[in-house]
Amino acid sequence: MKQKSQGISSGIYRYTHRCESGVNIHDIFVERSAFRVLFSYVGATCLLANVCRTLLSKV
């Protein structure tokens, strides 16, 4: 027996709760923002540059 899902949404995440076959299911989705995506790319680039610099300095 399916029940209608209930949910809460904010700017940061979306939470839904539903019950299927007597099992409670809680879903939490982190909303994407342009700042987070840009920040993760900048962080990955800095990490990659730091690793390459360390590896190349040992040659």
Jmol script that loads the backbone (N, CA, C; Angstrom):
load data "model"
ATOM      1  N   MET A   1       0.828  -1.163   0.000  1.00  0.00           N
ATOM      2  CA  MET A   1       0.000   0.000   0.000  1.00  0.00           C
ATOM      3  C   MET A   1       0.887   1.245   0.000  1.00  0.00           C
ATOM      4  N   LYS A   2       0.677   2.107  -0.969  1.00  0.00           N
ATOM      5  CA  LYS A   2       1.476   3.323  -1.072  1.00  0.00           C
ATOM      6  C   LYS A   2       0.749   4.481  -0.431  1.00  0.00           C
ATOM      7  N   GLN A   3       1.514   5.287   0.290  1.00  0.00           N
ATOM      8  CA  GLN A   3       0.984   6.522   0.833  1.00  0.00           C
ATOM      9  C   GLN A   3       1.627   7.685   0.105  1.00  0.00           C
ATOM     10  N   LYS A   4       0.936   8.796   0.096  1.00  0.00           N
ATOM     11  CA  LYS A   4       1.475   9.988  -0.533  1.00  0.00           C
ATOM     12  C   LYS A   4       2.678  10.478   0.260  1.00  0.00           C
ATOM     13  N   SER A   5       3.725  10.898  -0.444  1.00  0.00           N
ATOM     14  CA  SER A   5       4.930  11.359   0.245  1.00  0.00           C
ATOM     15  C   SER A   5       4.718  12.759   0.804  1.00  0.00           C
ATOM     16  N   GLN A   6       5.313  12.976   1.960  1.00  0.00           N
ATOM     17  CA  GLN A   6       5.272  14.275   2.597  1.00  0.00           C
ATOM     18  C   GLN A   6       6.676  14.835   2.560  1.00  0.00           C
ATOM     19  N   GLY A   7       6.816  16.123   2.361  1.00  0.00           N
ATOM     20  CA  GLY A   7       8.161  16.664   2.248  1.00  0.00           C
ATOM     21  C   GLY A   7       8.310  18.070   2.795  1.00  0.00           C
ATOM     22  N   ILE A   8       9.548  18.388   3.091  1.00  0.00           N
ATOM     23  CA  ILE A   8       9.947  19.714   3.544  1.00  0.00           C
ATOM     24  C   ILE A   8      11.064  20.173   2.634  1.00  0.00           C
ATOM     25  N   SER A   9      11.048  21.439   2.260  1.00  0.00           N
ATOM     26  CA  SER A   9      12.084  21.954   1.386  1.00  0.00           C
ATOM     27  C   SER A   9      12.631  23.261   1.947  1.00  0.00           C
ATOM     28  N   SER A  10      13.946  23.389   1.913  1.00  0.00           N
ATOM     29  CA  SER A  10      14.585  24.651   2.254  1.00  0.00           C
ATOM     30  C   SER A  10      15.560  24.957   1.127  1.00  0.00           C
ATOM     31  N   GLY A  11      16.313  26.006   1.252  1.00  0.00           N
ATOM     32  CA  GLY A  11      17.256  26.353   0.204  1.00  0.00           C
ATOM     33  C   GLY A  11      18.443  25.410   0.130  1.00  0.00           C
ATOM     34  N   ILE A  12      18.690  24.666   1.214  1.00  0.00           N
ATOM     35  CA  ILE A  12      19.877  23.825   1.273  1.00  0.00           C
ATOM     36  C   ILE A  12      19.565  22.377   0.925  1.00  0.00           C
ATOM     37  N   TYR A  13      18.454  21.858   1.406  1.00  0.00           N
ATOM     38  CA  TYR A  13      18.133  20.459   1.169  1.00  0.00           C
ATOM     39  C   TYR A  13      16.631  20.271   1.006  1.00  0.00           C
ATOM     40  N   ARG A  14      16.272  19.080   0.509  1.00  0.00           N
ATOM     41  CA  ARG A  14      14.869  18.703   0.367  1.00  0.00           C
ATOM     42  C   ARG A  14      14.691  17.358   1.057  1.00  0.00           C
ATOM     43  N   TYR A  15      13.709  17.249   1.919  1.00  0.00           N
ATOM     44  CA  TYR A  15      13.453  16.047   2.695  1.00  0.00           C
ATOM     45  C   TYR A  15      12.074  15.513   2.344  1.00  0.00           C
ATOM     46  N   THR A  16      11.995  14.238   2.021  1.00  0.00           N
ATOM     47  CA  THR A  16      10.702  13.608   1.785  1.00  0.00           C
ATOM     48  C   THR A  16      10.609  12.344   2.621  1.00  0.00           C
ATOM     49  N   HIS A  17       9.396  12.035   3.028  1.00  0.00           N
ATOM     50  CA  HIS A  17       9.133  10.841   3.824  1.00  0.00           C
ATOM     51  C   HIS A  17       7.963  10.118   3.190  1.00  0.00           C
ATOM     52  N   ARG A  18       8.128   8.826   2.986  1.00  0.00           N
ATOM     53  CA  ARG A  18       7.035   8.033   2.433  1.00  0.00           C
ATOM     54  C   ARG A  18       7.049   6.652   3.081  1.00  0.00           C
ATOM     55  N   CYS A  19       5.936   5.992   2.991  1.00  0.00           N
ATOM     56  CA  CYS A  19       5.799   4.659   3.582  1.00  0.00           C
ATOM     57  C   CYS A  19       5.342   3.705   2.485  1.00  0.00           C
ATOM     58  N   GLU A  20       6.152   2.680   2.215  1.00  0.00           N
ATOM     59  CA  GLU A  20       5.804   1.669   1.218  1.00  0.00           C
ATOM     60  C   GLU A  20       5.901   0.294   1.859  1.00  0.00           C
ATOM     61  N   SER A  21       4.839  -0.476   1.806  1.00  0.00           N
ATOM     62  CA  SER A  21       4.778  -1.841   2.336  1.00  0.00           C
ATOM     63  C   SER A  21       5.169  -1.901   3.807  1.00  0.00           C
ATOM     64  N   GLY A  22       4.784  -0.904   4.575  1.00  0.00           N
ATOM     65  CA  GLY A  22       5.086  -0.883   5.994  1.00  0.00           C
ATOM     66  C   GLY A  22       6.499  -0.448   6.324  1.00  0.00           C
ATOM     67  N   VAL A  23       7.259   0.011   5.327  1.00  0.00           N
ATOM     68  CA  VAL A  23       8.638   0.453   5.536  1.00  0.00           C
ATOM     69  C   VAL A  23       8.680   1.969   5.385  1.00  0.00           C
ATOM     70  N   ASN A  24       9.223   2.645   6.380  1.00  0.00           N
ATOM     71  CA  ASN A  24       9.389   4.094   6.302  1.00  0.00           C
ATOM     72  C   ASN A  24      10.630   4.419   5.497  1.00  0.00           C
ATOM     73  N   ILE A  25      10.495   5.278   4.516  1.00  0.00           N
ATOM     74  CA  ILE A  25      11.614   5.672   3.662  1.00  0.00           C
ATOM     75  C   ILE A  25      11.805   7.180   3.808  1.00  0.00           C
ATOM     76  N   HIS A  26      13.020   7.569   4.160  1.00  0.00           N
ATOM     77  CA  HIS A  26      13.364   8.976   4.325  1.00  0.00           C
ATOM     78  C   HIS A  26      14.396   9.332   3.250  1.00  0.00           C
ATOM     79  N   ASP A  27      14.072  10.279   2.405  1.00  0.00           N
ATOM     80  CA  ASP A  27      14.979  10.731   1.346  1.00  0.00           C
ATOM     81  C   ASP A  27      15.429  12.149   1.665  1.00  0.00           C
ATOM     82  N   ILE A  28      16.749  12.375   1.621  1.00  0.00           N
ATOM     83  CA  ILE A  28      17.302  13.710   1.822  1.00  0.00           C
ATOM     84  C   ILE A  28      18.151  14.031   0.601  1.00  0.00           C
ATOM     85  N   PHE A  29      17.795  15.083  -0.105  1.00  0.00           N
ATOM     86  CA  PHE A  29      18.515  15.495  -1.297  1.00  0.00           C
ATOM     87  C   PHE A  29      19.143  16.860  -1.039  1.00  0.00           C
ATOM     88  N   VAL A  30      20.433  16.981  -1.289  1.00  0.00           N
ATOM     89  CA  VAL A  30      21.115  18.262  -1.141  1.00  0.00           C
ATOM     90  C   VAL A  30      20.919  19.039  -2.432  1.00  0.00           C
ATOM     91  N   GLU A  31      20.406  20.234  -2.311  1.00  0.00           N
ATOM     92  CA  GLU A  31      20.161  21.068  -3.484  1.00  0.00           C
ATOM     93  C   GLU A  31      21.481  21.633  -3.997  1.00  0.00           C
ATOM     94  N   ARG A  32      21.608  21.693  -5.291  1.00  0.00           N
ATOM     95  CA  ARG A  32      22.822  22.245  -5.897  1.00  0.00           C
ATOM     96  C   ARG A  32      22.693  23.750  -6.032  1.00  0.00           C
ATOM     97  N   SER A  33      23.793  24.405  -5.833  1.00  0.00           N
ATOM     98  CA  SER A  33      23.823  25.844  -6.081  1.00  0.00           C
ATOM     99  C   SER A  33      25.059  26.129  -6.931  1.00  0.00           C
ATOM    100  N   ALA A  34      25.023  27.216  -7.656  1.00  0.00           N
ATOM    101  CA  ALA A  34      26.144  27.566  -8.530  1.00  0.00           C
ATOM    102  C   ALA A  34      27.409  27.808  -7.714  1.00  0.00           C
ATOM    103  N   PHE A  35      27.270  28.384  -6.517  1.00  0.00           N
ATOM    104  CA  PHE A  35      28.437  28.650  -5.679  1.00  0.00           C
ATOM    105  C   PHE A  35      29.092  27.346  -5.231  1.00  0.00           C
ATOM    106  N   ARG A  36      28.307  26.370  -4.818  1.00  0.00           N
ATOM    107  CA  ARG A  36      28.877  25.083  -4.379  1.00  0.00           C
ATOM    108  C   ARG A  36      29.594  24.372  -5.508  1.00  0.00           C
ATOM    109  N   VAL A  37      29.014  24.391  -6.689  1.00  0.00           N
ATOM    110  CA  VAL A  37      29.640  23.735  -7.836  1.00  0.00           C
ATOM    111  C   VAL A  37      30.955  24.427  -8.178  1.00  0.00           C
ATOM    112  N   LEU A  38      30.947  25.750  -8.219  1.00  0.00           N
ATOM    113  CA  LEU A  38      32.166  26.509  -8.508  1.00  0.00           C
ATOM    114  C   LEU A  38      33.217  26.275  -7.429  1.00  0.00           C
ATOM    115  N   PHE A  39      32.804  26.289  -6.165  1.00  0.00           N
ATOM    116  CA  PHE A  39      33.721  26.075  -5.055  1.00  0.00           C
ATOM    117  C   PHE A  39      34.345  24.676  -5.106  1.00  0.00           C
ATOM    118  N   SER A  40      33.581  23.662  -5.489  1.00  0.00           N
ATOM    119  CA  SER A  40      34.139  22.312  -5.575  1.00  0.00           C
ATOM    120  C   SER A  40      35.134  22.203  -6.732  1.00  0.00           C
ATOM    121  N   TYR A  41      34.861  22.871  -7.858  1.00  0.00           N
ATOM    122  CA  TYR A  41      35.811  22.851  -8.971  1.00  0.00           C
ATOM    123  C   TYR A  41      37.110  23.571  -8.604  1.00  0.00           C
ATOM    124  N   VAL A  42      37.008  24.697  -7.916  1.00  0.00           N
ATOM    125  CA  VAL A  42      38.200  25.420  -7.492  1.00  0.00           C
ATOM    126  C   VAL A  42      39.005  24.578  -6.506  1.00  0.00           C
ATOM    127  N   GLY A  43      38.337  23.916  -5.580  1.00  0.00           N
ATOM    128  CA  GLY A  43      39.018  23.054  -4.615  1.00  0.00           C
ATOM    129  C   GLY A  43      39.702  21.875  -5.285  1.00  0.00           C
ATOM    130  N   ALA A  44      39.042  21.252  -6.248  1.00  0.00           N
ATOM    131  CA  ALA A  44      39.640  20.126  -6.961  1.00  0.00           C
ATOM    132  C   ALA A  44      40.855  20.583  -7.777  1.00  0.00           C
ATOM    133  N   THR A  45      40.758  21.767  -8.381  1.00  0.00           N
ATOM    134  CA  THR A  45      41.885  22.304  -9.152  1.00  0.00           C
ATOM    135  C   THR A  45      43.081  22.596  -8.253  1.00  0.00           C
ATOM    136  N   CYS A  46      42.823  23.182  -7.088  1.00  0.00           N
ATOM    137  CA  CYS A  46      43.919  23.462  -6.142  1.00  0.00           C
ATOM    138  C   CYS A  46      44.558  22.174  -5.648  1.00  0.00           C
ATOM    139  N   LEU A  47      43.757  21.177  -5.345  1.00  0.00           N
ATOM    140  CA  LEU A  47      44.290  19.895  -4.896  1.00  0.00           C
ATOM    141  C   LEU A  47      45.133  19.243  -5.983  1.00  0.00           C
ATOM    142  N   LEU A  48      44.654  19.240  -7.208  1.00  0.00           N
ATOM    143  CA  LEU A  48      45.397  18.659  -8.320  1.00  0.00           C
ATOM    144  C   LEU A  48      46.696  19.410  -8.571  1.00  0.00           C
ATOM    145  N   ALA A  49      46.671  20.731  -8.506  1.00  0.00           N
ATOM    146  CA  ALA A  49      47.889  21.523  -8.705  1.00  0.00           C
ATOM    147  C   ALA A  49      48.899  21.249  -7.601  1.00  0.00           C
ATOM    148  N   ASN A  50      48.439  21.103  -6.371  1.00  0.00           N
ATOM    149  CA  ASN A  50      49.326  20.833  -5.255  1.00  0.00           C
ATOM    150  C   ASN A  50      49.976  19.452  -5.381  1.00  0.00           C
ATOM    151  N   VAL A  51      49.217  18.463  -5.779  1.00  0.00           N
ATOM    152  CA  VAL A  51      49.759  17.110  -5.965  1.00  0.00           C
ATOM    153  C   VAL A  51      50.762  17.094  -7.109  1.00  0.00           C
ATOM    154  N   CYS A  52      50.448  17.745  -8.219  1.00  0.00           N
ATOM    155  CA  CYS A  52      51.375  17.789  -9.358  1.00  0.00           C
ATOM    156  C   CYS A  52      52.665  18.509  -8.991  1.00  0.00           C
ATOM    157  N   ARG A  53      52.559  19.607  -8.251  1.00  0.00           N
ATOM    158  CA  ARG A  53      53.748  20.349  -7.826  1.00  0.00           C
ATOM    159  C   ARG A  53      54.634  19.484  -6.937  1.00  0.00           C
ATOM    160  N   THR A  54      54.020  18.735  -6.040  1.00  0.00           N
ATOM    161  CA  THR A  54      54.777  17.867  -5.135  1.00  0.00           C
ATOM    162  C   THR A  54      55.469  16.737  -5.908  1.00  0.00           C
ATOM    163  N   LEU A  55      54.756  16.146  -6.842  1.00  0.00           N
ATOM    164  CA  LEU A  55      55.334  15.046  -7.608  1.00  0.00           C
ATOM    165  C   LEU A  55      56.462  15.529  -8.543  1.00  0.00           C
ATOM    166  N   LEU A  56      56.278  16.709  -9.146  1.00  0.00           N
ATOM    167  CA  LEU A  56      57.270  17.214 -10.081  1.00  0.00           C
ATOM    168  C   LEU A  56      58.499  17.785  -9.371  1.00  0.00           C
ATOM    169  N   SER A  57      58.363  18.201  -8.117  1.00  0.00           N
ATOM    170  CA  SER A  57      59.507  18.747  -7.397  1.00  0.00           C
ATOM    171  C   SER A  57      60.485  17.638  -6.962  1.00  0.00           C
ATOM    172  N   LYS A  58      60.054  16.401  -6.962  1.00  0.00           N
ATOM    173  CA  LYS A  58      60.917  15.295  -6.559  1.00  0.00           C
ATOM    174  C   LYS A  58      61.794  14.793  -7.708  1.00  0.00           C
ATOM    175  N   VAL A  59      61.591  15.291  -8.909  1.00  0.00           N
ATOM    176  CA  VAL A  59      62.342  14.821 -10.069  1.00  0.00           C
ATOM    177  C   VAL A  59      63.703  15.464 -10.123  1.00  0.00           C
TER     178      VAL A  59
END
end "model"
wireframe off; spacefill off
backbone 0.3
color backbone group
